[in-house]
Amino acid sequence: MITLQFLLNLCSYFITAGIVIFLLWFLYATIILYINYKKLAHIPGHFQYLFAPFRIPLLAPRIYLGNFEGIEKAFDEFSDGNGVLRMSFVRGNTVMIKNKQMLKEFFVTKQSSFEKPEFIYSMFEMFGQNVLSAPDVSDWKRHHKVAHPAFSIDNLQYMCEEAVECTDLLVDRWINSHSGKSFELKDDEIGEAMSTVTVEVLGRAGLKVSFGMFDREDSHAEEFKNAVNLLVSKGLLVQRFFGKNPFLYKWSQRLLGVDKAVSIVNRVLNNSIVDRKKELESDFGNFSKKDILSLLVKANAEEKTLTDMELKSNSLIFLLAGEETTSSSLQWVLYELAKHPEYQKRAREEINSVLPNKAKPNYETVQALPFTTGVILEALRLHPPVFSVAKQTVKNVKLGDYEIPKNTLVTVFIYGVNRSKEYWKDPEEYQPDRFMDMELRNKSQHDFTFLSFSMGQRKCIGFQFAQLEACMILVRLLQNFEFTLLNDESKEKVRAMKNVTIRPANLKLLIKPTK
């Protein structure tokens, strides 16, 4: 017969055993951590035991997923002021850089000394290798050769048209839902609205499929949007931290519903690829579709370099990256414009002068809207969707004044570069006028001081797509609405939500239709 005392003794035994195991691991980890530290002790920095998806006292107190503030503080406290910081972990060493000369070596002159680490970028391989995850140059070139034609001028022009049409659907929804009166939206509602638009744009301009995001009766549309958002918010993290452990991977997928999300997106992409291939085979010479998937399938039919799984993997990455980065960027733009009504007014006046009577913008319009595009660029500078990129040394290499051994992780701290006092005047302030200087605008996107879309050979392939899409959506919103910040930021500060990408949290807006 099991007694209460027996259960208490059993619990005590397991607790004691757990403490002993932890202490033994901690001793072993401390020894390994010290060995790793000694390898790069010549580089100024600090240490912690783990890199984790969230803060863990003692083990991961400072550097964890999404905590760019912790990295910034570590630079201030432990760097020597040269824009380089070493962080030692049990897993190994990470060298973080934001020095312009080192960035040039990293991205250009010594780029062959680095490749994307499989243990990080495998998180993007839900359906196999793609242009983002390809570790070395040869694999990347194979994907890039097929993917590059998909982001042609034809596609960009087509995307702009679809972005305007999709935003008009959102405008109509907002006006009809609120009878043409002012209304308030909170952060989740703002995020959902921007996600709805960007997913529909990517469906049309990316896959030549309307997901029916604005059809309230279409449950499949909501299901697909939720699946995409779940893959971004949780699916990628499951891949990153549990991808190498089959038991934990499957268990966490089921627990978080990621397996169902993968199945939903997989079905849509499979059907789209099959349809495009059939259309292409039936009339290759007159095939004229301009969406990304059609151009991707056509380029691959000519090059014959990617498998169907790799086509699907690239399509998924374009979908996930395109939705998340543009949606989060638009939320930050609306926040900054609502916070600075003088800039919002100037942008609207510029738009109305170029596009009177709410005329629709297009691909050619962008050149006539320097302040509006500057508004977007300045938001991207202050709030880059991804705050760092990482590669691993494939051989011993010297960056700046520091020798870095093979198999060391080198991370570019995008957030720190974009806000550097060395490169930007008043770097913490939102000043879109800085991008009215066309020389600075062009220079900053080539001199390693503006890294929101990375830099070098492997710069984000869809950066023009993302900027143009954001511009089309913003123009249409400003033509139809005024945005006012409802947060009293002395009490209710809008903060950054830390995840794979950085979105605003606790944002509250009053939205008023324009006349």
N, C-alpha and C positions, 0 to 999 in steps of 0.2 A: 504493500500500500504506500503510495506517494504522499509524504507528509509535507506540510508547509516548510518545516525546517530543511527537509531535503531540497526543496526548490530554492530556498534561500542560499543554501550551500552551493548548489549548482550554479546559480547566478554569480555568486562570489567567485567561484572558480573561473568562470568565463571572463569576468571582469579582470581578475588578476592575470589570467593568461593573455588577455588583450593588452593590458598595460605592459607586460613583459615583452610581448612581440613588438609593440610600438617603440619601447625603449631600445630594443636591439636594432630595429630598423633605423631609429633616430641616430644611434651611434654609428652604424654603417654609413648612413647618408651623410653624416657630418664628416666622416673620413673622406668619402668620395667628393663632397663639396670642397673640402680643403685642397684636394688634389687638383680639381678643376680650377680653383682660384689661383693656384701656383702657376698653372700653365699660362695665364694671362695677367699675372700680377703687375706687369709693366704698364697695363692700361688702367687708368683711374676708373673706379667703380665701386660696386657693392655686391651683395649676395642675398639670396633667399633659397629655400629648399626646393620649392615647386613652382611651376607655372600652372595655374588652375583656372577653371571657368568662372570662379568668383573668389572673393577674399576669404582666406583661411588664416586666422591668427597664428603667428609663429612660423607657419609653413609657407604661406603665400600672402603676406600682409600688405605688399606694396605693388608688385607687378602681377596683374591677372588680366583676364580677357576684358578688353574694352577700357581698362583704367588708364587712359592717357594722362590724367592728372597726376597719377602716381609716377609715371615715367618722367613727366615734366619736373616734378619735385626731385626725383632722383638725379636728373641732370643738374639741377641747381645745387644739390647737396654734395654730390660725389664726383661730378665731372670736373676737369681742370679748366673749363671754359673754352676748350677747343672744339666743342661740338661732337664729342665722342664719349661713350659711357659703356663700361663693361658690367654686365650682370652675370654672376656665376650661379648656376643651378646644379642640382644633383644630376640632371640629364646632361649637362654640359654648359658651355659658356655662350652668351649672346653679347655681341658688340652692337650697340645702337649708335647710329650716326645721324647728324644733321649739319655737318660741315660741308660747305659747297664744293670744295676741292675734292674731298673724299667721295661726295655724291657723284661727281663727274667721273671719277675712277670706277666707282661701283657700277654706274649705269652705262658707261661708254668705253673708256680707255682700257679698263681691266675687266669688262663684263664677262669675258670667257673664263675667268677664274671663279665664277659663281654659277650655281644652278638652283632651281627651286627645290627645297627639301621635301621629299616624298611624305614625311610624317606630318607636314602641315597641309600641303596642297592636295593630298589624297582626299581631303574633306570635300573637295569639289568634284569628285569622280563617282557620283552616284550611279552613272551609267557608263563609266569608262573615262579614258583620257580625253582631254580637250585642250583648246588653245590657252586656257588659263593655267591648267595644272601641268602641262607638258614640262618635264624637269630640265631637259637639255635643249640646246639650240637646234639640233637636227630634228627632234620630235616637234618642237615648236614651229619650225619652218614648214613642216608637213601640214600642220593644222592651219597655220597662218595663210598658206598659199591658197587654201580653199575658202577660209573665212573672210579674207580681205575683200574679195569682190562683192561679198554680201553687203558691205557698208559703202556702196558706191553712191555717187551723186543721185542716181535714179532712185535708190532706196531712201536717201535722205529727203529728197523732194516729196516722195510718196508718204513718208512718215510724217512730215510736217502737215500735209493735208489731213491725214488721219488723226493726228494729235489735236488739230483744231476741231474736227468733227466730234471727237470724243469729249473734249472739254465743253463743247456746246451742249452735249447731253447732260453733263454735270450742271452747267448753268441752268438749263431748263428744269432739272430736278430740284435744285435749290430754290429757284423762284416759285415754281408751282407748289412745292411742299410748304412754303412759308407765305404764300399768297402775295408775293412781291414785297414783303416787309423784311425789316432787319431781323436777324436771328443770331444765336450764339452757338459756337461749336467748341467742344473740349478736345484734348489731345488725341484720344482714341478716335473720335469722330473725324477730326482733321486728317489723321493718318489713314483712316479708312477711305475717305474721299479721294485723297491723292493716290492711294493704292488702286482704287477702282479705275481711275482714269489711266494710270500708267499700265496696268495689266491689260486693259482693253486696247490701248495703243499698241502694246507689244503683241497682242493677239493678232491685230489687223496688219501692222507693219512688219511684225516678226514672223508670223505663221500663216498669214492670209486667212485668219479665222476670227470671226466675231464671237467673243465669249458671252455676249449678251449681258455685260456687266450692269447695264442700266435698265434691264428688264426685271422688274421686281418679282415677276412670276417665274423667272427662270432659276430654279434651285441649283442647276448645274453650274451656272456662272458663279454664284456665291461659293459653291463647293470648290470650284477650281481656284478662285482667289484665295480662299482660306488655305487651300493646299499649298499654294505658292508661298504665302506668308509663313506657314508652318515650316516649310523646308528652309526658309531663310532664318527664322528665329530659333528653331530647334534642330532641324534636320542636319544642318551643317555642323552644329556642335556635337551631335551624336557621332557623325562621321569623324570629327577631329579627335574626340577624346576616347571613343569606344570602338573605332573602326577596325582596330587590330585584335579585338577580343570578341570572337563570334558570339559567345554567350551573352555578354553585357550589351553588345551591339543589338542583337535581336530583342533582348529584353527591354532595353531602353526605347527602341523603335516602337514596340507595341505599347509600352507604357505611355509614351507621349503622342501616339497616333501618327508617327512619322511614316510607318509602313503603309498606312492608308493613303497618306498624302503622296508618297512616291508612286503608288499604284494609279492614282487619279491623273497625275502629271504624265506618267509613263503612257497611259492609254491615249491621252490627247496628242502627245508627240508622235507616238507610233502611227496613229491614224493620219496625222498631218504629213509625215514623211512618205507614207504609202501613197497618199493622194498626189503629192508633188511628183513622185517618181512616175506614176501612171500618166500624169499630164505631160511630163517631159518626154516620155517614151512615145506618146501618141503624136506629138508635134514638136520635135526638138527645134526645128528651124524657126518656128514662129512663136516659141515660148517667150512670153513677154512679161510675166509676173515680176513685181518689184519688191516683194517682201523678202526678208532676210532668209527664211528657210528655202524659198524657191531659188534664190540666187546661190545659196549654199549647196543645194542638191545639184543645180546645174553646173556649178564650178567643180564639184566632185565627180560628176559624170565625165567631165573633160579631163580632170587630173587623175581620177581613179586612185586616190591615196587614202581615203578614210573609209572605215567600215560603217555599217548602218548604226552600230552602237556608238561610234565616235561622232557620227552626225547627230545622233540624239543627244549625246553628252554636250556637244557644242551648243545645240539649240537650247538645252536646259540652262546652261551657264549664261547665255545671252538673255534668257527670260528672267532668271533670278537676279543677275547683276543689274539688268536694265530696270526692272521694277523697283528694286530696293534702293539703288543709288539715286534715281530720279525722284522717287517718292520722298525720300528723306531730305534731299536737297531742296525740293519745293516747300516742304514744311519749314525748313530753316529760312528760306527766302521770305515766306509769308510772315514768319516771326520777326525778321529784321525790318521788313517794310511796315509792319504794324507798330513796331517799336519806334521807328523813325518816319513819321508821317510826311516829313518834308521830302524824303527820298521817294516815297510812294507817290506823292503828288507830281514830282518831276518826271518819274517814269510814265505815269498816266498821261501827262501833258505831251511827252515825246511820242507816245503811242498814238494819241489822238491827232497829233499833227501829221503823222505819217499815214495813219489809217483812220480818216475821218468817218463819222457815222458808223462806227464799229465795223469797219471793213475787215475782212478776214486776213490775217497774216499768212505768209508763205515763206518758202526757203529763201527767196530773194529779199524779202523784207528785213531780214536780220541785219544786213549791212547798214540799214538806215536807222537802226535802233542801238546806238553805242552805249547810251546810259542804261537802258534796260538790260542789255547783255552784261554791262558792268555790274549791275545789281546782282546778277546771278553769279558772276565770277567772284565778287567779293564775299558772297555767302559761301561759295565753295572754298575760298581761302580760309575763312574763319571756321567753317564747319565741314571739313572734308569727310565724305561718307565713310572712307576707310582711313584710319589714322596711322597705319604702318604697313610696310611690305617687307618680306624677309626672303633671303637667299642663303645658301650654304656654300662655304668655300670648298672647291674641289681640289685645291692645292694650296700650299703656303703662299701667302700674298701680302704685300705691303700696301696698306691704305694710309695715306698721309704719312705721319711719322711712326706708325705702329705696324709691327710685324704680327700677322694674324695666321695661326696655323690651319692646316687642312681640317675640314669637318667642323668649322666654327660657324654658328648661325650669325649672320649680319643683318640687322634690321634697320630700315630707313624710317625714321620717326617723322612721318609726313606732317602730323599735327604741329610738331615743334618747328619744322622748317617753315611752314606757312605762317607761323606766328612769331618768327624770329625777329628780335629787336635789331639784329645785325643786318637783316635784309629789307625790313619793312618799317616805315615810320608809323608810330602809334599802332603797333601790330594788333593790339587787343580791341581796337575800335573798328566799327563797321563804317567804312568810308568808300562807297562805290566810285567816288570821283577819282580815286587813284587809278582806276582802269579807264578813265577818259583820256589818259595819256597813252596814246596808241603805241608809242615806243616802249613804254614800260609794260603794257599789256602783252606785246609780242615777245619782248625780252624775257619776261618772267616765266613764260611757258617753255623757255629753252635754256635758261641759265641756272636751273636747279634751285629756284627760290619759290616756285609754285608747283606743288607735287600732287594735287588732288586727283589726277589721273595717272600718277606715276610718271616715268620718264624713260627715255632711251628706246632701245629696240623693242622692248616688250611693254611699251606704254599701252594703256587700255585701248583696245581696238575699237571700242564703241564710244569713245569720248565725244566725237562730233555728234553722234546720234543723241547722246544724253543731253548735251548742251542745247542742241536745237529743239529737242522735245520739251525741255524745261522752258525754253523761251516761248514756244508756241502756246503752251499751257498758261504760262504767266501772263502773256499779252492778253489772252482771251479772258482770264480772270479779272485783270485790272480794267479791261474795257467794260466789265459788267458789275464789279463790286468794289467797295472800299473796305479795308480791313483795319480794325482797331484792336490793340492789345488790351485785354481785360485783366491781365495779371498785374498786381501790385508787387513788383519784383523785390521790394524790400521785405515782403512777407511770403510771397508765392513765386519764388524764382523759377523761371524756365530752366530746366537742367537737361543735360545730355543723358539719354538712355543708352547704357553700355551694352553692346552685343557685337555681332559680326560687323555691323555698321552702326553709325551713331545717329540716332533720331532725337528730336526734342521731346521732352516729357513735361507734363503739367502745363501745356500751352493752352490758353483760352483766348478765343477771338470773337469779336463782334463783326458780323458780316452784313454790310448794308448795300443794297442794289443801287447802282448809279442811275442817273436819269438818262 
